[in-house]
Amino acid sequence: MNALAEAARMLGDMELSAGQLAQLRALDRKYAQRRFEGRRSEAELLDLLRSDILAMLTPEQERALRPK
């Protein structure tokens, strides 16, 4: 599980700010540690990661993801 790869899959070519890219790097470390601890399944961790990625988006970015 890689936060940057998952964000690319979810967001496509959406431009992210420098702060959002830093958040993704932090999420990558966070979820790598959680995988190592083994307390949650891969599916649970992936759901949490996706939720964290969506939570860091601006309202404009969220609207851009909605189907038209």
DSSP file (Angstrom, degrees, kcal/mol; ACC not computed):
  #  RESIDUE AA STRUCTURE BP1 BP2  ACC     N-H-->O    O-->H-N    N-H-->O    O-->H-N    TCO  KAPPA ALPHA  PHI   PSI    X-CA   Y-CA   Z-CA
    1    1 A M              0   0    0      0, 0.0     2,-0.4     0, 0.0    34,-0.1   0.000 360.0 360.0 360.0 127.1    0.0    0.0    0.0
    2    2 A N     >  -     0   0    0      1,-0.1     4,-2.5    29,-0.0     5,-0.2  -0.987 360.0-152.4-131.1 120.7    1.4    3.3   -1.1
    3    3 A A  H  > S+     0   0    0     -2,-0.4     4,-2.4     1,-0.2     5,-0.2   0.871  97.2  51.1 -62.4 -38.3   -0.4    6.5   -0.3
    4    4 A L  H  > S+     0   0    0      2,-0.2     4,-2.1     1,-0.2    -1,-0.2   0.916 112.4  45.7 -67.3 -41.8    1.0    8.4   -3.3
    5    5 A A  H  > S+     0   0    0      2,-0.2     4,-2.1     1,-0.2    -2,-0.2   0.900 113.6  49.2 -67.4 -40.4    0.0    5.6   -5.7
    6    6 A E  H  X S+     0   0    0     -4,-2.5     4,-2.6     2,-0.2    -2,-0.2   0.899 110.6  50.6 -66.4 -39.9   -3.5    5.3   -4.2
    7    7 A A  H  X S+     0   0    0     -4,-2.4     4,-3.2    -5,-0.2     5,-0.3   0.910 109.6  50.8 -63.7 -41.0   -4.0    9.1   -4.4
    8    8 A A  H  X S+     0   0    0     -4,-2.1     4,-1.7     1,-0.2    -2,-0.2   0.903 111.7  48.0 -62.2 -40.6   -2.9    9.0   -8.1
    9    9 A R  H  < S+     0   0    0     -4,-2.1    -2,-0.2     1,-0.2    -1,-0.2   0.916 119.2  39.0 -64.8 -43.3   -5.4    6.2   -8.7
   10   10 A M  H  < S+     0   0    0     -4,-2.6    -2,-0.2     1,-0.2    -1,-0.2   0.875 127.0  31.6 -74.2 -39.2   -8.2    8.1   -6.9
   11   11 A L  H >< S-     0   0    0     -4,-3.2     3,-1.4     1,-0.3    -3,-0.2   0.557  83.6-162.6-103.8 -11.0   -7.5   11.6   -8.1
   12   12 A G  T 3< S-     0   0    0     -4,-1.7    -1,-0.3    -5,-0.3    -2,-0.1  -0.420  71.0 -15.0  64.2-131.5   -6.1   11.2  -11.5
   13   13 A D  T 3  S+     0   0    0     -2,-0.2    -1,-0.2     2,-0.1    -5,-0.1   0.128  91.2 144.9 -95.2  21.8   -4.2   14.2  -12.7
   14   14 A M    <   -     0   0    0     -3,-1.4     2,-0.4    -6,-0.1    -3,-0.1  -0.361  53.0-119.7 -59.9 133.7   -5.7   16.6  -10.1
   15   15 A E        -     0   0    0     -2,-0.1     2,-0.3    -4,-0.0    -1,-0.1  -0.622  29.5-160.2 -79.3 132.4   -3.1   19.1   -9.0
   16   16 A L        -     0   0    0     -2,-0.4    41,-0.0     1,-0.1     2,-0.0  -0.850  16.5-116.5-112.5 149.1   -2.2   19.0   -5.3
   17   17 A S     >  -     0   0    0     -2,-0.3     4,-2.2     1,-0.1     5,-0.2  -0.276  31.5-105.9 -74.6 167.1   -0.6   21.7   -3.3
   18   18 A A  H  > S+     0   0    0      1,-0.2     4,-2.0     2,-0.2     5,-0.1   0.887 123.4  53.2 -60.3 -38.6    2.8   21.3   -1.7
   19   19 A G  H  > S+     0   0    0      1,-0.2     4,-2.1     2,-0.2    -1,-0.2   0.889 107.8  49.6 -64.2 -39.7    1.1   21.0    1.7
   20   20 A Q  H  > S+     0   0    0      2,-0.2     4,-2.2     1,-0.2    -1,-0.2   0.876 109.1  52.1 -68.1 -36.7   -1.2   18.2    0.3
   21   21 A L  H  X S+     0   0    0     -4,-2.2     4,-2.0     2,-0.2    -1,-0.2   0.892 109.2  50.4 -65.5 -37.6    1.9   16.4   -1.1
   22   22 A A  H  X S+     0   0    0     -4,-2.0     4,-2.2     2,-0.2    -2,-0.2   0.896 108.7  52.6 -64.6 -39.6    3.5   16.6    2.3
   23   23 A Q  H  X S+     0   0    0     -4,-2.1     4,-2.7     1,-0.2    -2,-0.2   0.900 107.4  52.0 -62.1 -40.1    0.3   15.2    3.9
   24   24 A L  H  X S+     0   0    0     -4,-2.2     4,-2.4     2,-0.2    -1,-0.2   0.903 108.3  50.3 -63.8 -40.7    0.5   12.3    1.4
   25   25 A R  H  X S+     0   0    0     -4,-2.0     4,-1.9     2,-0.2    -1,-0.2   0.905 111.5  48.8 -63.5 -39.5    4.0   11.5    2.4
   26   26 A A  H  X S+     0   0    0     -4,-2.2     4,-2.6     1,-0.2    -2,-0.2   0.902 110.6  50.5 -65.6 -40.7    3.0   11.6    6.1
   27   27 A L  H  X S+     0   0    0     -4,-2.7     4,-2.8     2,-0.2     5,-0.3   0.885 106.4  56.2 -63.0 -37.9    0.1    9.3    5.3
   28   28 A D  H  X S+     0   0    0     -4,-2.4     4,-1.8     1,-0.2    -1,-0.2   0.930 111.0  42.9 -60.0 -45.9    2.4    6.9    3.5
   29   29 A R  H  X S+     0   0    0     -4,-1.9     4,-2.2     2,-0.2    -2,-0.2   0.916 113.2  53.3 -65.6 -42.9    4.6    6.6    6.6
   30   30 A K  H  X S+     0   0    0     -4,-2.6     4,-2.0     1,-0.2    -2,-0.2   0.927 113.3  41.5 -58.6 -47.6    1.5    6.3    8.9
   31   31 A Y  H  X S+     0   0    0     -4,-2.8     4,-2.2     2,-0.2    -1,-0.2   0.796 110.1  57.2 -76.9 -27.0    0.0    3.4    6.9
   32   32 A A  H  X S+     0   0    0     -4,-1.8     4,-2.0    -5,-0.3    -1,-0.2   0.913 109.7  46.9 -64.2 -41.2    3.4    1.7    6.5
   33   33 A Q  H  X S+     0   0    0     -4,-2.2     4,-2.2     2,-0.2    -2,-0.2   0.914 110.9  51.1 -65.8 -42.7    3.7    1.7   10.3
   34   34 A R  H  X>S+     0   0    0     -4,-2.0     4,-1.4     1,-0.2     5,-0.6   0.884 109.2  51.0 -63.5 -37.8    0.1    0.4   10.7
   35   35 A R  H  <5S+     0   0    0     -4,-2.2     3,-0.3     1,-0.2    -1,-0.2   0.925 109.3  51.3 -62.6 -43.4    0.8   -2.4    8.2
   36   36 A F  H  <5S+     0   0    0     -4,-2.0    -2,-0.2     1,-0.2    -1,-0.2   0.887 106.6  53.7 -61.6 -39.8    3.9   -3.4   10.1
   37   37 A E  H  <5S-     0   0    0     -4,-2.2    -1,-0.2    -5,-0.1    -2,-0.2   0.807  94.1-151.4 -67.5 -29.0    2.0   -3.5   13.4
   38   38 A G  T  <5 +     0   0    0     -4,-1.4    -3,-0.1    -3,-0.3    -2,-0.1   0.695  53.5 127.8  70.4  20.8   -0.5   -5.9   11.8
   39   39 A R      < +     0   0    0     -5,-0.6     2,-0.3     2,-0.1    -4,-0.1   0.702  68.6  41.3 -82.6 -19.0   -3.5   -4.9   13.9
   40   40 A R  S    S-     0   0    0     -6,-0.4    -2,-0.1    -5,-0.0     2,-0.0  -0.906  87.1-106.4-128.7 155.6   -5.8   -4.3   10.9
   41   41 A S     >  -     0   0    0     -2,-0.3     4,-2.4     1,-0.1     5,-0.2  -0.309  33.5-110.5 -73.4 162.8   -6.4   -6.0    7.6
   42   42 A E  H  > S+     0   0    0      1,-0.2     4,-2.6     2,-0.2     5,-0.2   0.895 119.9  53.6 -58.8 -40.9   -5.2   -4.6    4.3
   43   43 A A  H  > S+     0   0    0      2,-0.2     4,-2.2     1,-0.2    -1,-0.2   0.908 109.0  47.9 -63.7 -41.9   -8.8   -3.9    3.3
   44   44 A E  H  > S+     0   0    0      2,-0.2     4,-2.3     1,-0.2    -1,-0.2   0.925 112.9  48.4 -63.6 -44.3   -9.4   -1.9    6.5
   45   45 A L  H  X S+     0   0    0     -4,-2.4     4,-2.8     1,-0.2    -2,-0.2   0.896 110.2  51.5 -64.0 -39.8   -6.2    0.0    6.1
   46   46 A L  H  X S+     0   0    0     -4,-2.6     4,-2.6     2,-0.2    -1,-0.2   0.907 109.6  50.1 -64.6 -41.3   -7.0    0.8    2.5
   47   47 A D  H  X S+     0   0    0     -4,-2.2     4,-2.0     2,-0.2    -2,-0.2   0.916 112.9  46.8 -61.6 -43.0  -10.4    2.1    3.4
   48   48 A L  H  X S+     0   0    0     -4,-2.3     4,-2.5     2,-0.2    -2,-0.2   0.909 111.6  51.0 -65.7 -42.0   -8.9    4.3    6.1
   49   49 A L  H  X S+     0   0    0     -4,-2.8     4,-2.5     2,-0.2    -2,-0.2   0.933 110.0  49.3 -60.7 -46.8   -6.2    5.6    3.7
   50   50 A R  H  X S+     0   0    0     -4,-2.6     4,-2.4     1,-0.2    -1,-0.2   0.901 110.8  50.6 -60.2 -40.9   -8.8    6.5    1.1
   51   51 A S  H  X S+     0   0    0     -4,-2.0     4,-2.0     1,-0.2    -1,-0.2   0.915 110.6  48.9 -62.8 -43.7  -10.8    8.3    3.7
   52   52 A D  H  X S+     0   0    0     -4,-2.5     4,-1.0     2,-0.2    -2,-0.2   0.877 110.0  52.0 -64.6 -37.9   -7.7   10.3    4.8
   53   53 A I  H >< S+     0   0    0     -4,-2.5     3,-0.7     1,-0.2     4,-0.4   0.938 111.4  46.1 -64.1 -46.0   -6.9   11.2    1.2
   54   54 A L  H >< S+     0   0    0     -4,-2.4     3,-1.2     1,-0.2    -1,-0.2   0.857 107.0  59.7 -64.4 -34.2  -10.4   12.5    0.6
   55   55 A A  H 3< S+     0   0    0     -4,-2.0    -1,-0.2     1,-0.2    -2,-0.2   0.750  99.7  56.6 -67.1 -23.9  -10.3   14.4    3.9
   56   56 A M  T << S+     0   0    0     -4,-1.0    -1,-0.2    -3,-0.7    -2,-0.2   0.551  86.7 103.4 -86.1  -6.0   -7.3   16.5    2.8
   57   57 A L  S <  S-     0   0    0     -3,-1.2   -41,-0.0    -4,-0.4    -3,-0.0  -0.416  72.9-119.5 -78.0 150.8   -9.0   17.8   -0.3
   58   58 A T     >  -     0   0    0     -2,-0.1     4,-2.4     1,-0.1     5,-0.2  -0.418  32.6-104.5 -77.0 162.7  -10.3   21.3   -0.6
   59   59 A P  H  > S+     0   0    0      0, 0.0     4,-2.3     0, 0.0     5,-0.2   0.882 123.4  53.3 -56.1 -38.2  -14.0   21.8   -1.3
   60   60 A E  H  > S+     0   0    0      1,-0.2     4,-1.8     2,-0.2     5,-0.1   0.912 109.2  48.0 -64.1 -42.0  -13.2   22.6   -4.9
   61   61 A Q  H  > S+     0   0    0      2,-0.2     4,-1.0     1,-0.2    -1,-0.2   0.891 110.0  52.7 -66.1 -38.8  -11.2   19.5   -5.4
   62   62 A E  H >X S+     0   0    0     -4,-2.4     4,-0.9     1,-0.2     3,-0.8   0.923 108.4  50.4 -61.4 -44.0  -14.0   17.4   -3.8
   63   63 A R  H >< S+     0   0    0     -4,-2.3     3,-0.7     1,-0.2    -1,-0.2   0.878 104.5  58.2 -62.4 -37.4  -16.5   18.9   -6.3
   64   64 A A  H 3< S+     0   0    0     -4,-1.8    -1,-0.2     1,-0.2    -2,-0.2   0.768 103.8  53.3 -64.4 -24.7  -14.2   18.0   -9.2
   65   65 A L  H << S+     0   0    0     -4,-1.0    -1,-0.2    -3,-0.8    -2,-0.2   0.714  87.3  99.4 -82.4 -21.2  -14.3   14.4   -8.2
   66   66 A R  S << S-     0   0    0     -4,-0.9     2,-0.1    -3,-0.7    -3,-0.0  -0.383  85.1-105.2 -68.3 141.0  -18.1   14.2   -8.2
   67   67 A P              0   0    0      0, 0.0    -1,-0.1     0, 0.0    -2,-0.1  -0.378 360.0 360.0 -63.0 144.0  -19.7   12.7  -11.2
   68   68 A K              0   0    0     -4,-0.1    -2,-0.1    -3,-0.1    -3,-0.0   0.433 360.0 360.0 -97.2 360.0  -21.3   15.3  -13.5
